[in-house]
């Protein structure tokens, strides 16, 4: 943890929020300037989360977060485009993962989604296991969810992010199937895939108090998510097969036109 000037937070800190930001992992080759930027981004998000949790999202001004970290308000917005993104940047991580993992042909759409979800769940359970006070960490995680649920602007930001994720997923699935992103099949397939994320969050809340260890929590939540994935798996497999049929039909039609032209 960085030493922060925000003394009220530091004196009561029992949860290290920093580890919940997987994008902050240090690259293999990182220069001093890049390291300073990464650590400042981490500090801004960490301090903002603490202040929002303590006082409420709407009661904290971005200028206060900037002052607590010893930077200008403009600097905060250089790292985070909105106040909401200070605390909900995990959605950007998911979007980045969709654009890489889901685009790869080696995994089915459901397998790709489960791979991303598994990584995110592992980050959370590892974070829980690393806290000095596991009981307080679990309570803080639940309060974090309540903060989002009780703040209209955070809910709106989250919905907007989910729309962006669904649009990106639909585009990727359409390319994989040789369809247009506006076709109904990739649209509904993307909606079904993105529905696994709230399932995982709900499973986390349900099992959090009943799983004695982070490992058991991971197993219980993973089992629930896989149950949900099995429900949509058959439909998405049919979509993939339909896409392959469209691609094959298009190729055959092209070959027929080429043959006719040659004749």
C-alpha positions, 0 to 999 in steps of 0.5 A, a space after each residue: 500500500 502507498 502511504 496516503 495523506 488521507 489520515 482518517 482512512 488510513 487510521 481505520 483501514 482494515 481492507 486493502 481495496 487495491 488488489 481488486 484492480 487486476 489492471 494494476 499488475 506490473 508489466 514484465 518490463 516497466 519503466 520508472 515513469 510507467 510505474 509511477 503512473 500505474 501506482 498513482 492510478 491505483 492510489 486514486 482508485 483505492 482512496 476514492 473507494 475508501 472515501 465512498 464507502 465511508 461517506 457515500 458516493 454523492 457526498 465525496 467530491 473529486 476535488 477531495 479525492 485529488 487533495 487526499 492524493 496530493 494531485 490536482 482534480 485535472 490529474 484525476 480526470 486524466 486517469 479516470 474519465 468520470 467519477 463513477 469510473 474511479 470505483 467501477 473500472 473492473 467493467 473496463 477490464 471485462 470489456 478488454 477480456 471480451 475483446 481478446 478471449 472471446 475473439 479467439 477461435 480456440 474456445 467456444 463462446 461459453 468457454 471463453 466467458 467462463 474463462 474470463 469469469 474464472 479469472 475475475 472470481 479468482 482475483 476476488 477470492 485471492 483478495 479475500 484470502 489476503 486480507 488481515 480480517 476476513 470477516 471485515 473483508 467479506 462485510 466490506 465486499 457486501 457494503 461495496 455492492 450495496 454502495 453501487 446498488 443504492 447510488 443511481 449514478 453508479 447503477 446508470 454507469 454500470 448499465 452503460 458499461 454492460 451495454 458496451 460489453 454486449 455490443 462488443 460481444 455481439 460484434 465478436 460473435 457476429 464475426 465468428 459466425 460470418 453474420 452482421 452484428 445487427 442480426 438477431 442471433 449474435 444479439 441474443 447470444 451476447 445478451 445470454 453470455 453477459 447474463 453470466 456476470 450477474 449470476 456470478 455476483 449473486 452467487 458471491 453474495 449468497 455463498 459469502 457467509 457460508 463458505 469457510 475459506 476462499 477456496 470453498 467460496 471459489 468452488 461454490 460460486 464456480 459451480 453455480 455459474 457453470 450450472 447457468 452456463 449449461 442452460 445457455 450452452 445448447 442454444 449458443 452451440 446451435 448459434 455457432 453451428 448456424 453461423 458455420 452453416 451460413 459461412 458454408 452456404 455463402 462459400 458454396 454460392 460463391 464457388 457456384 457463381 465462379 463456376 458459372 462465370 467460368 463456363 
